[in-house]
Amino acid sequence: MKQINPLYIGAFLLLATLFLLIKIESYKNEIIQADKKYNEIEHLASNLHKLKSIYADTQKSKRTITRILANQKVKNAHLNITKTKNAIVLSHKSLNAQTAHYLLSKILNNSLKITRLQLKRETSTTLSLNLELAW
């Protein structure tokens, strides 16, 4: 029976150990990348949850719209207001630019769902407005 040289066994063990260390290092890198992706997805999910809680509150949207429309500047503009089950449509053929600026700044600075916004300049001081807000 032939004997195996102990140097071959030592070399084999050294190569096997080196191979395993390289594999372990690559698995560590994969785990680090997976952890980074998980943290990104968790952050995105948190942001989506916050946005959903802001935009899903229909009662708050209705109160905000009612408060904006109750303002004296907006009342004096005599907007055509059409309320449906899921939305409110505001329209006007020749709205004063200052009133439009006030109305749009109030709407855009609140968390309201704007489903349609059409603005068209009629003259230098008036514009046509068609705005649909969902709740």
N, C-alpha and C positions, 0 to 999 in steps of 0.2 A: 504494500500500500504506500502510495506516495504521500508525503507530508506537504501541507501548504505553508509557504514561507510566511512567518509572522509579519513581515513588512507589508505583504499584500493585504493581510487582514487589517493592519493599522491604516494603510492607505485607503482601503475601502471604507472604514469607519470615519476617517477624516473627510472623505468626499461625501458620504451620506450626511454627516453633520453639517457640512457646508451647504449642501443642497437644502436641508431642512431649515437652516437659518435664512437662506434666501427666500424660501417659500413663506416662512413666518413673517418676514419683513414685507412681502407683497400683500399678505393678508391684512397686516396692520394698516397699510396704505389704503386698501379697499374699505376697511372698517372706518377709517378717518373720513374718506370721501362719502360713504353712506351716512355717516353722522352729520356731515355738513349738509347733505341733501335733505335729511330729516329735519334739521333745524330750519332750513329755508322753507320747507313745506309747512312746518309748524307755524312759522312767522306769517306765511301767506294765509293759512287757515285762520289765524287770529285776526288778521286784518279783514278778511272776508266776513268773519263773524261780527266784528265791530260795525262794518258797513251794513250788513243785513239788519242788525238791531237798530241802526239809525234810520234806514229807509223803509223798514217793514212796519213802523208804527203809523198806522193810517189815521188814528185819532189825532196824533200830534200834527200830521200833515194837514188835516182838515182845520184844526185850530189855527195853525200858522197862516193858511190861505185866507181864512175868515178874518183874521187880525189884519192882514195886509190889505184885503179888500175893504175893510171898515175904515181905513185911513181917509181923511178928508180929501187929500190930493187925488186919490184913486176914485173916490165917490164922485167928485166933481167932473171926472173925465167921462162919465156915463158909458162905461164899457158894456159890451154885449156879453152877458154871462150865461152860459149854458151848462147846467149841471147834469151829469149822467151818473149811473151807478158806480162807475170806477174812475171817473175823471171830471174835471171842470175845464171848460173851454172859454177863454177870454179873447174877445176880438174887438177891433175898432178900426174904422176906415181912415180917420185922420186924427191921430193921437198926438198931442203936444210932445215935443222931444224931451222937455224937462220932466213931464209926468211919466213918460216911457222910461226915462233913465231912472227915476225913483222906483217905479214898479219893478223893473228888471233887476236893479241892484238888490232890492228886498228879496226877490225870488231866488236870484242866483246865490245870495249869501246865506240862504237857508238850505236845509237838506230836503229838497222837494224833488220828486220825480218829474222831469220835464220830458214829455213824450213827443211834443212837436212845438217848434218855435219858428215862426216866419215873420221876418221884418222886411218892410219895403219902404224906402224913402219916397214920400209923395212930393213934398216941397222941402225947402231948407229947414223949416221948423216943425214939420209934421211928418208922421210916418204911419204906415199901415201895420197893424199888429194882429197876429193870430197865434195864440199860445194855448197849449193843452197841458194840463198838469194832472198826473194820475195820483190816486191815493190808495 
